[in-house]
């Protein structure tokens, strides 16, 4: 009996290690390749265990990426775009969610139903008409065309709404009696209580928009406004491929996010878990 | 008398105040949702019946063309191939990804040393952008000097021949499916993990006392308790499979020989590259109806569950 469970445990560990290797190997290969100084070396090592060995360490690829793909500009654009969507989005979406959760007014039930119904619409099914609209506005090839359509988000509103109807309203009622304004109550009582849901929405919005490709491909082609994803797509499409630089570029997109993920790992997992309750 | 009327007057003022505040709070989000979600959504259904172009030709005004776009869709071989590919992709990815996610969730849910580290590793591809994942895997799939062919050849002692993963129409979609599972499965693992942690421990203890094996408690406790979670995972993964775009855009551009055409890739090609907004809108409508049908399926299954419980 005891030996049986120990063998089962060993088997579980072997399985978990094999899976870990499966999930880690592409990222390790990316990192190792990014440090190898020339592409023939990368390709020759790729079909041997040397793919995992940094035989030579050079930062040449990283420096070249800054020159060849305007990495700094693309990174700045991505940070500005996603940062604006998240920060303005948190405010706009929590505000309506709070209104729907706390105030009694005609049309409330309809609005809640509408928000829930809107969650189902995938972005892909509005992309082309939206392109027509922003084209008419003359918004193409700007940073704000990559921000404004994504500020209001039905799923974020829903998550905030669910959170607000759960928290007790005693404190807010006391503040109303004291004559505090609604906006003041929302800002100084409700938002400080909402840190967990703010973290959740931030992470979900970040993951969704950091990797977005379809929309910026259509609206942001020029170097000054394109985000990292489009810069990578365009650089990757150039022949012949500079694999060392592509891997260095990939590493520079990935490593900052991985570090943030490792620091706030628990929050990431909880956010995803809470996104599963929808439906 | 006077005090009462002022009291009710104050309540009335408070109520009016509340209504005004409610609309004030809702206005920014409602305006944005209307302009950038509801209007384009409705517009897709209108444009689908026109020959609208992205850059209108002043000599050829946009016209209402009835069902012409939809009739063309029915005869469009590229679209049919794209639709078929999406179904094939879903049929491959959804069962594998859901099963693997459940197995991984059960592994990291065990209270043994290191499970948190493994969970962290398994989830890490989810935070890796799909564009980056596609670029890395393109290198790994390289036929001549690629890591994957070398690895397969090594573990099979050379019996597995060189596979031209992304250049061979028979394997290209499969290759994209594998990396999609790699990138996405951590997400579903976490959803399953949340479901697993809600199952009361007493159920397992009772089963152990009754002499049930690990396998029996999986089939009779774990799986039935995860019913709703499983439905959610399967449905949301299916919808994701129909949204397949990034990997195709980076790796294959729909090729070779349309083997990796997808509906969303078609929508972008037709609407953006060919500027045919009308036809792309019709494709969009078809795409939305498919997603809606899948989502309604989920609601139906979940409702059945609730009536059973009552």
Interface residues (C-beta under 8 A of the other chain):
Chain A: X9 X12 X13 X15 X16 X19 X20 X22 X23 X24 X26 X27 X29 X30 X33 X43 X44 X46 X47 X48 X51 X92 X93 X95 X96 X98 X99 X100 X103 X104 X105 X106 X108 X111 X115 X118 X120 X121 X122 X124 X125 X126 X127 X128 X129 X130 X131 X132 X133 X135 X148 X149 X150 X151 X152 X154 X157 X176 X182 X183 X186 X207 X210 X211 X213 X214 X217 X218 X228 X229 X232 X233 X236 X243 X246 X247 X250 X253 X254 X257 X258 X261 X262 X265 X268 X269 X272 X273 X274 X275 X276 X278 X279
Chain B: X14 X17 X18 X19 X21 X22 X23 X24 X25 X26 X28 X29 X30 X32 X33 X36 X37 X38 X39 X40 X41 X43 X44 X47 X52 X54 X55 X104 X107 X108 X110 X112 X114 X115 X118 X119 X120 X121 X122 X123 X124 X125 X126 X127 X128 X129 X130 X131 X132 X133 X135 X136 X137 X138 X139 X140 X142 X145 X146 X147 X149 X150 X182 X186 X187 X190 X191 X193 X194 X195 X229 X232 X233 X235 X239 X243 X245 X246 X249 X250 X264 X267 X268 X271 X272 X277 X280 X281 X284 X285 X287 X288 X291 X292 X295 X298 X299 X302
